[in-house]
Amino acid sequence: MNRVVNARSRKKRSTRQAWAEPRWHQAGVNLYPSERALFEAELGRVIREQSIVGHVPDRPLLDATDDVITLGSCFAGELTTFLKRAGFLSRRIFMPEGLNTTYAMLDFISWCVTGEATGDGFRYERLESGDIREWLPQRKRETYAASIAEAGVFVLTIGLAEVWQDRETGGVFWHGIPEEIFDPDRHVFRLTTVEENADNVRRIVELVRQVNADAPIVLTLSPVPLKGTFRELACMSADCVSKSVLRVAIDQVMTEAPRGVYYWPSFEIVRWAGAHFSWPAYGLDDDKARHVSRRLVAEIVDAFVESFYTPEAVSALQVIRPGVPPD
């Protein structure tokens, strides 16, 4: 009798599973690459098919004559270098070295476009001699404004969410705070919020659009880790939080689908894909733990050019890959 009951039960389960196997809804899911070997053997394919999906324009927007304006550090600077070597037009608007907070960018672009600073920034820079001074523009404001108005594309790389701020005025220092003016009762080191950074990015886009209505604006997040933090926790943890704040802020802006604004995931490619290489994503060229390996930078720039430039421009572009032997 038990055998008959068990057979009937198995038949019921088999029949039920045949027409409706129990599983989670999966339609439209984008999966993480399952095999580590794919990241190294087919890195270019992983970048194009797994990393930049949802971040690129439907059609190429640029040709070889479009002037690229890059602002910030890391990917913005690397893009300028590679495009110039290939004969493309690319300029990097001068800013003091390492200034890549949304507050610094907003203050600078506000001055370029309107002639007025936001009032939220203290501008200091370190000279090659090591001296620290208040930042002074190398060119007339009109020259900066004209460059923004005539640009074919903007690449803005944001790197830091941690800032020094003046308690009395609310002003944020572009970079560090000069030791001779530091006042522990007046100056505070803090982590900016997602909302602050998202608002700053929105205002940056609005300012650019006042003088340049059509050029694509590409937002990127620097994969270069923090050099140090004044927060009372390990720098690695502070770096994780800082980058997370900025990434969520950018994502909030992008979910609003601003016209002509794109996100380029160089950060994710370096941090997530780079963890699976047999060679280091950082320090391959100089053993510096914070320097992204140029082999990886070249792959990222290649994919960027293919995504944003016309096929004619891409065919003319031969990116130089330092440290990588020719095929």
N, C-alpha and C positions, 0 to 999 in steps of 0.2 A: 504493500500500500504506500509506504514511504517513498519507494522508488517512483511510483506513478505520480505522486504529489510533486516530488522534486523535479521530475521531467517536465511536468506542466508549468512549474514556476520558471524553470530555465527557458521554456518555450515562450512564456509571456515576456520575460526580460529581453530575450533575443528579438522578439517581434517589436517590442517597444523601442529598443535601441536601433533597430534597423531603419526606422523612419524618422527618428529624432535622437541622434547621439547627443548626450548631455555635454555642452561645451559653452564657454563664454562667447559673447558677441565679438566678432573679429573683423567685420567688414570695414574696410578703409584704414586699417591699422598700419602704421609705419613701424617696422621692426628694427631693433638694434642688430647690427651684424653679429651672427652667431659664432663665426670662426675667427680666431685671432689672426690666423695666417692671411686672411683677406686684407687686413690693414697694411701689411707690408708688401705682399705680392701684387696687390691691386689697389695701391693707395689712391691713385688718381680716380679710379672708379668709385672707391668708397667715398671720396670727397664729393664727387659729382652726383652719385646716386643715393648716398646715405646722409650726407652732411648739409648740403645746400638746398635740399628740397624745401620749397615753400618760401625761399628767401631771394629768389632771382626774378628778374623781369621776364615777361612772356616772350619778348623779342629783344634782340640786341639794341642798345640805346646809343652807343658811342662809336665813333670812327677814329682813325689815327690822328685826326686834326683837332679833336676835342681836348681842351685844356683841363687837366685834372688838378683840382685844388685839394691838398691834403692838410689836415689840421690835427694836432695831437702827436702821439709818438707811436712807436712799434709798427703796426701794420701800415699806418698812414705813411710813415717815413720809408719803410721798405718798399711800398708800392711806388713811391716817387723814384727811388733809386733804380728799381728794375725797369720801369717805363722809360726813364731817361736813357738807360743803357741800350734799350731797344729802339731808340729814336722817336719815342712818343712824347707828346707835350705833357709835362707834368711839373707842377710847382708846389712847393710846400710853404704856406704862409708862415712867416717867421713868428715864433713865439719863444719866450724863454724856455730853456731845456727842461723837459719833464713836466710841463704844465698841461695836465690832461684831466682835470676835474671838470664837471659840467659847469661849475661856477666860473672857472677861469675862461672856458670857451665862451660862455654867455657874455661875460663882461667884455671880452675882446671883440666878439662879433658885434655886440651892441655899439661899441665905440666905432668900429669900422663902418657900420651901416648908418648910424644916426649921428655920430659925432659926440655922443654922450655915453659915458660909462654907466653901468647899472647902479653904481654906488655900493655894490655888495662885495667889491673886490679890492684887495691890497696887492699892488703889483711890484713884486721883487724878483730879481734874477741873480744868478751867480755867474760872474765873468770867468773867462778862461784863466785869469790870474788867481782865481779863488775868491776875489772880492765880491761882496753882495751889495747890490744897489737897487734903487727903485727902477723898475723897467721903463725904458724909453724907446718909443718906436723907431725903427731904422728908416722908415719911409713916411711920407705924408699920408694922412688918413685917406685922402682921396685916391691914392694909389691902391691901398688895400680895398677900398670900396669898389673901385673899377675892376680889380681882379675877381672879386666875388660876383659882380654883375655879369662878367664875361665868361665865367667858368662853364665848362661843359658838364662837370660832375664834381661833387664834393664828397670826400671821404673823411669822416670824423671819427677818430679813435679815442674812446674814453677809457681812462685807466684807474682812477682813484675815487673812492667814496669817503675817505678819511680826510679831514681838513682841520686847520687851525682857524679859530674864529675870535673876533673881538667882542667881548661881552657887552661893551658899551654901545658900539655902533651896529653890531650884527654883521660887520664886514668879514668876508672870508679871504684869507691869504691865498694868492694864486699857487704858491709852492709852500716851502717851509717858512718859518718865522725867523727873521734875523735875531741873533742872540742879544745884540745890544739894545733892542727895543722890547725884548720879551719881558712881560710882566705877569707873574703867576696869578695875580689877583684880577687880571683883566683878560688874559688870553686863555682860551680853552681848546683842547684837542677833542674832536668828537667824530663820530660816524654819521654822515648825512643819511637821510631817509630815502626810501624808494620814491615817495611822493615829491620830495624836493628835487630829486634828479630827473624824474619824469617831467615835472613842470619846466625845469631848465631846458631839457631837450625840446619840448614843445615850443618854448620861446625862441630857441636857436633856429628851429625850422621856420617859424613865423618871420624872424628877422631876415633870414636868407631869402625868403619868398618876397619880401618887400622890394628887393632889387634884382632878383633872378627867379622868375616864375616857373621855369621849366626844367632846369638842370636836375638830374637825379641827386638825391642826398643819401649817401650810404653810411649807416652807423655801424661801427665795429667796437668790440670790447677787447682791450689789450690782454693778451695771455701772459704778459710779463708779470711775475709775482711782485708783491710789495717788497721794497728793500728793507723796510723796518716799520714798526708801529709803536706808538706811545700808549696804546691800550695795554692793560695789564693781563695779557694773554699771549700765547705763542704767536709768532708772526705768521706761521702757516695757517693757523685758525683765523687770524685777523684778515689774511688775504682771502680766504674762502668767503668770509662774511662780506668783505668789501666788494668782491667781484659779484657775489650773489645779489647784493643790493642793486648794483648797476645793471646786471642782466635782467632782473625783474622790472626795473624802471624802463629799460629799453623795450621789453616785451609789452608793457602796458601801453607805451606809445604805439607800437606796431599793431596791437590789436584794434586800434582806432583807425587803421588803414589810411594814414595820411598820404595824400597824392604824391607820387614820385619819391617816396621815402622807402629805403630798403635796409635790411639788416644783413651783414655778411658775417658768417659764423667762424671767423678765424680763431676765436677763443676756444670754441668747442672742438675744432679740428686739432689744435695743439694739445689741449688738456685731456680730451677723451680718446681721440684716435692715437695721439702720441704715446699714451700709456701702453699700447700694444706692440710697439716697434721693438726689434732687437737692437736698434741703435737709439741713442738718446734724443728725445725731442728738444731737450735743452743742452747747451754746452758742447755739442759735437765739434764745433770749430775752435773753441777757446777754453773749454772746461769750466766756463762760467755757468753757475746753476740757474741764473735768471735770464740767460740769453737764448732765445729760440734758435734752434739749429737752422742754418740757412738752406739746407736741403729741403726742409719742411716748408720754409718760407716760400721757396721757389714753386713748390707744388701748389700752395695756396694762391699765389699770385697768378700762376697759370690758369687755375680754375676761375679766378675772378675775371681775368681778361676774356676767357671763352664765354663767360656768362653775360658780360656787359658790352663787349665789342662786337662789331659786325664780323662775319666770316672773312671778309677781305682784310680787315685789320688783324685778325687773329693769324691768318696765314703769313702775314708780314712780320709777326712778332716772334722773336726767338729769345726766350728768357735765358739769361746766363745763370747757371747754377754753380756757385762757388763750392769747391770741395767735392763735386760729383763728377766722376770721369765721364767723358762723352761716350755715347752708345757706339 
